[in-house]
Structure formats: C-alpha cells, structure tokens
Amino acid sequence: MIRRHLTKGTDFGKVTAAEVKHAESWIANYLREILGWETSEMLFCAAVTAL
C-alpha cells in the first residue's frame, strides 16, 4: 500500500516526515474488507477503549 504514495525507485532519504505521516494516515484510515469494512485505526481505538 505504501507504493501507492511512494512509487518504486523513490529515494527514501529524500522523503519528508510530512510525506511519511500522510502515507501512514491514509493507510490507517483505509477501509478493508478483511476487517469488516472498518479501518485499522477504528479497531485500534476500540481495543484501547476496551482496556
């Protein structure tokens, strides 16, 4: 999934922290069928709340 934002051949030494944060946010908020059409962030927050 990271390759959708940082294509093959990307020099990761030149990737800014903001670009990494944007990619992380997009991945964490991506709806996934395997997770019952929820995001990993939604499930993480639910698990933390349940503690």
Contacts in CASP RR format, 6 or more apart in sequence:
PFRMAT RR
TARGET T0000
AUTHOR 0000-0000-0000
METHOD contacts of the structure
MODEL  1
MIRRHLTKGTDFGKVTAAEVKHAESWIANYLREILGWETSEMLFCAAVTA
L
1 27 0 8 1.000
1 30 0 8 1.000
2 23 0 8 1.000
2 27 0 8 1.000
4 26 0 8 1.000
5 19 0 8 1.000
5 22 0 8 1.000
5 23 0 8 1.000
5 26 0 8 1.000
6 12 0 8 1.000
6 15 0 8 1.000
6 19 0 8 1.000
6 23 0 8 1.000
27 40 0 8 1.000
28 39 0 8 1.000
28 40 0 8 1.000
28 41 0 8 1.000
29 39 0 8 1.000
29 41 0 8 1.000
30 39 0 8 1.000
30 40 0 8 1.000
31 37 0 8 1.000
31 38 0 8 1.000
31 39 0 8 1.000
32 38 0 8 1.000
32 39 0 8 1.000
32 40 0 8 1.000
35 43 0 8 1.000
END
